[in-house]
Amino acid sequence: MKNIISKLTLAAVVAGTGLAVSSCADELDLHPNDYYVPETFWQDKSQYEGFITALQNQFRGNYTNTILLDAGEYRAGGLYLGTLADGSGSANENVIQNQYSETNCQFSTFAGYYGFIANLNELIYRLDNQDGILDQNTADGLRAIAYGWRAFCYFQMYRMYGGVPLRLEPDVILGNYDPTQLYMARSTAEETLKQIKSDIDESLRFFGSSTYTPSVNGGVYCWTKGATELLAGQVYLWSGKVSTADHTATPADVATAKQYFSNVLNNYGYQLMPNFFDIWQTPKSKESIFSVCYSSMEDGLFFGSQTNFNWAIVTGAAGGNYWSTMATDGYGKLEPGLAYRFGRVGKKTVGDDGKVSYSQVNSPNWSNFSLGVHRYMYKNAFFFQFNENDQRGDAFIPVYSVTDREQAMGVTVLEDFDPTQYDLMGTFVLKFRYKKLDGYQYWQPCVDMPIYRLPDAILGMAECCNYEGDNNGVATYINMLRERAYGDDWDVTKYGYTPGDFKANEVAILHESDKEFFLEGRRWFDLRRLTTTKGGSQLDHLVFQPEGCIGWGLPGASYMKENDGTPCATSTPVMTSQWEYRLLWPIDAGLIGSDPLIEQNPGY
């Protein structure tokens, strides 16, 4: 409990921070312009909106790692264990292998969400007690944001831990400093889920009664009604398909989820970007439902932002050093169709027979790229899943090993390259595209980071349609994403999804999500929710099934090997039934030791 209390105390400090904002740079500057104490802060509309800005800063500074990558990617069966392409060893192997305990728990203090929830609780309290400082429209709009965001945080914790302490009041700012009185037991899973749904209802109710738009960038980076509806779809889909402790999956909730996903698709004007990589180069894109701003040139946080983290965590490359070489050699960015081979850039062509060739073009010297250690790398099996005409696969930069003869001859580039004749040593990943900013020497990951984007709703609809037995709907929604991914090469007869039975459709949704959302932290939660049997047991979920393997469906060709030379696994489940209890994260020993009311999850 010690950690929670300290974060709640910090909340009182954040509450006393006023931010006068007018531009993206000012809105998201982590340094406050003024300092206040609570008694002098909540005095006018600008201070309430300044508090929203402080929340955005806190969220993007502390929670995007956990949401986008850590919780959803590491333990999901997609990362390789062993010696990586650069010769380094993989990091966090226990986490990747789902070897959890209360002393090896990956996250402490319920992944740190209570620090953010404390500030949301204060905002709700201040709005309820602001005594006419704000007009009703503004107050209701801010309440809508606060309740939606709080539901989001509790849902993240619910999927990770099951029932959690439901802290809904700003205890510390109300004068309660006694640690023993701040102890709080975990609510049951059913009680926690009920509170999440209640917060969603409140958020939508207040959005329905308000036309307020925050002055912060026109509300673009604030929580929105569309975000609440997408969250609602995810909550009810999870509630309908996943049993947790005392909550038994409620099939009727799936129909409710479908209506929310439908609202997201039809009521807000969201649109898929024409090209997959446009998402990572277009701030405030029409595809974004809720994003974190890392795209402001004035703001200066892009260099150390989540996008840089996601690049470095998989490739080991520091964005600045890597891209400065690209800039001086005339290659500002990798376009779809360019890929690295033997330390050089090659032009990719696909022949009528489907074979891929790479021929030399002017390129920088690989030795000058100053790559750091790799540490994390996707399994080669995942790279082999991508069709050559699927643009999403162009985010993967494969590194092949030359033959002994070619190495002796000093070969660096091959024309008419046939990848099936060489060993794949691993892949670098470049999903989040970089820019050369005015006045900067290096290329930077200056791009928004989407927390929710339109494909979340599209694949949610596909899943709901499958639950209803609507095969046409399943194919329609999966093909929406494939059509964008294949671009000018799209041919529904060649690349379109042909629906099958319930199990086949669930598996197809998983692997479509893999290709769409890699490095966005979806896979673990997809494995937990998607299942081989409608209404089946916990062990029927794809996390325990061979179909959940990242290499499922590969033909097992001789060249499809991992970088240690072993054949790519195609049917190995992410977890086995003996570790069913590890579906939920353990509560860290430090928290249990400091709060006598906190109980450990069963099995640990």
Secondary structure by P-SEA (a helix, b strand, c coil): caaaaaaaaaaaaaaaccccccccccccccccccccccccccccaaaaaaaaaaaaaaaaacccccccccccccccccccccccccccccccccccccccccccccccccccaaaaaaaaaaaaaaaacccccccaaaaaaaaaaaaaaaaaaaaaaaacccccccccccccccccccccccccccccaaaaaaaaaaaaaaaaaaaaacccccccccccccccaaaaaaaaaaaaaaaaccccccccccaaaaaaaaaaaaaaaccccccccccccccccccccccccccccccccccccccccaaaaaaaacccccaaaaaaaaaaaccccccccccccccbbbbbbbccccbbbbbbccccccccccccccccccccccccccccccccccccbbbbbbcaaaaaaccccccccccccccccbbbbccccccccccccccccbbbbbcccaaaaaaaaaaaaaaaccaaaaaaaaaaaaaaaacccccccccbbbbccaaaaaaaaaaaaaaaccccccaaaaaaccccccccccccccccccccccccccccccccccccccccccccccccccccccccccccaaaaaacccccccccc
